[in-house]
Amino acid sequence: MAATEHAIPVHEPMELPSLPPNQGLEAMKDIVFGSAAGMAGKLIEYPFDTVKVRLQSQPAHLPLRYTGPLDCFRQSFQAHGLGGLYRGISAPMMGAAVETSCLFFSYRLIQDALRAILYPGVEQLPFHVLVAAGAASGSVTSLALTPIELIKCKMQVPVESGHKGPGPAALIATVFRQEGLIGFWRGQLGTLIRETGGSAAWFGGYEGVSSLFRKYSSSHSHSTDSLPVWQQMAAGATAGISYNFLFYPADTIKSRMQTEDVSRLPANGERQTFWNVTRAVWRQQGIKGMYRGCGITCARSAPSSAFIFSVYEGLRSYFG
């Protein structure tokens, strides 16, 4: 009886998904273009951001120092001139470069990974996937951003007339001496909530409005490869307002925590937690306290974000 031969199947080696080539070059573009766009936007918005922080950081147990944004502008300008509104801009300029470049870099990288793993061959990812990618990029960015925002907020708090406040180097040394390395991440939870939700709204707002413009152009037989600058700016303005309005309370709590004067605490006094500060603000001022300074923040974020997206897209288009 002849032996029956059984063929042993030979399996092809599993092909792992691969990311697009030239990741190093694309990453460098994201970093350089994102940094340039972020710093340009920060120059536009910084005086408004100073007013926002000063409105947010008013002690809850004392009468309000400012009646509103215009009063804060007036008092700040009378006390220290235009330079006072730009006090401490060195830290946020670096922060804007880090934040924007990190956001664009991680947003693109996450999209590439999703295309390679879950959506092979798909050029335009679904809207909900883009929103999720924006949220993920924001959570990554928050880790790099919290220490920079800590120093920025401390420098934006008003100083007594005739006194010169400490510079960034002195504040960094003070934070390290009082709280150690972990002190630079005070307010991280607030930054994480704001950046994760805010970045989902930021990229989601931009992608959503851009998609509407492309659909309109397609229905009227116009080219949809690249949006005109005014459409990019309109989408960017929508993104900026969405980012700031939806998660503004988390930013208010973060600013309160980061501007607390540690030197005035009792010897064995404990720093307040995110949730303790949240309850205190809600109990004393309600929803109005949570959104104090939100109007001026949204007003400055519209042109700033419009400028950021248009500069980034313009550099991307010009340099390929």
C-alpha positions in Angstrom: 0.0 0.0 0.0 1.5 3.3 -1.1 2.1 5.9 1.5 -0.1 8.9 1.1 1.8 12.1 1.0 0.3 15.1 2.8 1.3 18.4 1.5 2.4 20.8 4.3 1.0 24.3 3.6 3.6 26.9 3.4 2.5 30.2 4.9 3.6 33.5 3.5 5.3 35.7 6.1 2.7 38.2 7.5 3.2 41.6 6.1 3.2 44.3 8.7 1.6 47.6 7.9 4.2 50.2 7.0 4.0 54.0 7.5 4.7 56.3 4.5 8.3 56.9 3.7 10.2 60.1 4.5 8.8 60.3 8.0 11.9 62.2 9.1 11.5 64.9 6.5 7.7 65.2 7.2 8.4 65.5 10.9 10.9 68.3 10.3 8.4 70.2 8.2 5.8 69.8 10.9 8.2 71.1 13.6 9.5 74.0 11.6 6.2 75.1 10.0 4.2 74.5 13.1 6.7 76.5 15.2 6.6 79.4 12.8 2.8 79.4 12.7 2.5 79.1 16.5 4.9 82.0 17.3 3.2 84.3 14.7 -0.2 83.5 16.3 1.1 84.1 19.8 2.3 87.6 18.9 -1.2 88.5 17.9 -3.0 87.0 20.9 -0.6 87.5 23.8 -2.0 90.8 25.2 -5.5 89.2 25.2 -4.1 86.1 26.9 -2.6 88.3 29.7 -5.9 89.9 30.3 -7.6 86.4 30.4 -5.1 85.1 33.0 -5.5 88.2 35.2 -9.3 87.8 35.1 -9.1 84.1 35.9 -6.6 84.4 38.7 -8.5 87.0 40.8 -8.8 85.6 44.4 -12.3 84.2 45.0 -12.3 85.4 48.7 -11.5 89.1 47.8 -13.5 91.7 45.9 -12.9 91.5 42.1 -10.0 93.7 41.0 -11.3 94.0 37.5 -14.9 94.5 36.4 -14.3 92.9 33.0 -11.9 92.6 30.1 -11.9 96.3 29.1 -11.3 97.4 32.7 -8.4 94.9 33.0 -6.9 96.3 29.7 -7.3 99.9 31.1 -5.8 99.2 34.5 -2.9 97.1 33.0 -2.0 99.7 30.4 -2.1 102.6 32.9 0.1 100.7 35.3 2.7 99.3 33.0 2.0 100.4 29.4 2.0 98.1 26.4 5.1 96.3 27.8 3.1 95.1 30.8 0.6 93.3 28.5 3.5 91.5 26.8 5.3 90.7 30.1 6.5 87.1 30.1 6.1 86.5 26.4 9.4 84.6 26.1 8.0 81.5 27.8 4.7 81.4 25.8 6.6 82.1 22.5 8.6 78.9 23.2 5.3 77.3 24.4 3.5 78.2 21.2 6.3 76.8 19.1 6.3 73.5 21.1 2.5 73.3 21.3 1.7 74.0 17.6 4.6 71.9 16.2 3.7 69.0 18.5 0.0 69.2 17.7 0.6 69.2 13.9 3.3 66.5 14.1 1.4 64.1 16.3 -1.9 64.7 14.4 -0.3 63.8 11.1 1.6 60.8 12.6 -1.5 59.4 14.3 -3.4 59.7 11.0 -0.6 57.9 9.1 -0.7 55.1 11.7 -4.4 54.8 11.5 -4.3 54.6 7.7 -1.6 51.9 7.9 -3.4 49.8 10.5 -7.1 50.4 10.2 -7.8 52.3 7.0 -5.3 51.0 4.3 -5.6 52.8 1.0 -8.0 55.5 2.4 -6.8 59.0 1.7 -9.4 61.0 3.6 -10.2 59.5 7.0 -13.8 59.7 8.4 -14.5 62.8 10.4 -14.9 61.0 13.7 -11.5 59.4 13.3 -10.0 62.9 12.6 -11.6 64.2 15.8 -10.1 61.2 17.8 -6.7 61.8 16.2 -7.0 65.5 17.3 -7.8 64.4 20.9 -4.8 62.0 21.0 -2.5 64.7 19.7 -3.7 67.1 22.4 -3.1 64.6 25.2 0.5 64.1 24.0 1.1 67.8 23.8 -0.2 68.6 27.3 2.8 66.9 28.8 5.2 69.3 27.1 3.0 72.3 27.6 2.2 72.3 31.3 5.6 73.5 32.6 5.8 76.3 30.0 2.3 77.5 30.9 3.1 77.3 34.6 5.9 79.9 34.1 3.8 82.0 31.7 0.8 82.2 34.1 3.1 83.2 37.0 4.6 86.0 34.9 1.2 87.3 33.8 -0.1 87.9 37.3 0.1 91.7 38.0 2.9 93.0 40.2 2.8 96.0 42.5 3.4 99.3 40.9 7.0 100.3 40.9 8.2 96.7 41.3 9.7 94.5 38.7 8.5 91.0 38.8 10.8 88.0 38.6 11.9 86.7 35.2 11.5 83.2 33.8 14.8 81.9 35.2 14.0 83.2 38.7 10.6 81.6 38.6 11.9 78.3 37.4 14.4 78.3 40.3 11.7 79.2 42.8 9.3 76.4 41.6 12.1 73.8 41.7 13.2 75.0 45.2 9.6 75.0 46.6 8.1 71.9 44.9 10.9 70.0 43.1 10.6 68.7 39.6 7.0 67.6 40.0 6.0 71.2 40.7 6.4 72.1 37.0 3.5 69.8 36.2 1.1 71.5 38.7 -2.2 71.9 36.8 -1.4 69.0 34.5 -5.0 67.6 34.8 -6.5 70.9 33.7 -4.0 71.1 30.8 -4.8 67.5 29.8 -8.6 68.0 29.8 -8.2 71.3 27.9 -5.7 70.0 25.4 -7.4 66.6 24.8 -10.9 68.0 24.4 -9.8 71.3 23.0 -7.6 69.7 20.3 -10.4 67.4 19.3 -12.6 70.5 18.8 -9.7 72.5 17.2 -8.9 69.9 14.5 -12.5 68.8 14.3 -13.7 72.4 13.7 -11.0 73.0 11.1 -11.6 69.7 9.3 -15.4 70.1 9.5 -15.6 73.6 8.0 -12.9 72.7 5.4 -15.0 69.7 4.3 -18.0 71.9 3.9 -16.0 74.3 1.7 -14.7 71.4 -0.4 -18.2 70.0 -0.9 -19.4 73.4 -1.9 -16.5 73.9 -4.4 -17.0 70.4 -5.8 -20.8 71.0 -6.4 -19.9 74.1 -8.3 -17.2 72.4 -10.4 -14.3 74.2 -8.7 -10.9 72.7 -7.8 -10.9 71.1 -4.3 -7.2 70.3 -4.0 -6.3 73.4 -2.0 -8.7 75.8 -0.2 -8.3 79.6 -0.8 -6.7 81.5 2.0 -9.9 83.1 3.2 -11.5 79.7 3.5 -8.5 78.4 5.5 -8.8 81.4 7.8 -12.5 80.9 8.3 -12.0 77.2 9.2 -9.1 78.2 11.5 -11.2 80.9 13.2 -14.0 78.3 13.8 -11.4 75.9 15.2 -10.0 78.5 17.6 -13.4 79.4 19.1 -14.4 75.8 19.4 -11.1 75.0 21.2 -11.4 77.7 23.8 -15.2 77.8 24.5 -15.9 74.1 25.0 -13.2 73.4 27.6 -12.6 76.9 29.1 -13.5 75.9 32.7 -10.6 73.5 32.8 -8.3 76.3 31.8 -9.7 78.6 34.5 -9.0 76.0 37.2 -5.5 75.4 35.8 -4.7 79.1 35.9 -6.0 79.4 39.5 -3.8 76.5 40.6 -0.7 77.7 38.7 -0.9 81.3 40.1 -1.3 80.3 43.7 1.4 81.9 45.9 3.1 79.0 47.6 5.1 81.3 49.9 2.0 82.5 51.6 0.8 79.0 52.5 1.1 77.8 56.2 4.1 75.8 57.0 2.2 72.5 56.8 -0.5 73.8 54.4 -1.4 71.6 51.5 -1.7 72.8 47.9 -5.3 72.6 46.6 -6.2 69.9 44.1 -7.9 70.4 40.8 -11.3 69.2 42.2 -11.0 71.4 45.3 -10.4 74.5 43.3 -13.3 73.5 41.0 -15.7 73.2 43.9 -14.5 76.5 45.4 -14.9 78.5 42.2 -18.3 76.9 41.5 -19.5 77.5 45.1 -18.4 81.2 45.1 -19.0 82.3 41.6 -20.9 79.6 39.8 -20.7 79.1 36.0 -19.8 82.8 35.6 -16.6 82.3 37.5 -15.8 79.2 35.4 -16.1 81.3 32.2 -14.5 84.5 33.5 -12.5 86.0 30.6 -13.9 83.5 28.0 -15.3 86.2 25.8 -12.0 87.9 25.2 -10.3 84.5 24.9 -12.6 83.5 22.0 -12.3 86.9 20.4 -8.5 86.7 20.3 -8.4 83.0 19.4 -10.4 83.5 16.2 -7.8 85.6 14.3 -4.9 83.8 16.0 -6.0 80.4 15.0 -7.0 81.5 11.6 -3.5 82.9 11.2 -1.9 79.7 12.5 -3.7 77.4 10.1 -3.2 79.7 7.1 0.5 80.1 7.8 1.0 76.3 8.3 -1.0 75.4 5.2 0.8 78.1 3.2 4.2 76.9 4.2 3.2 73.3 3.5 1.9 74.2 0.1 4.9 76.3 -0.8 7.6 73.9 0.3 5.7 70.8 -0.7 
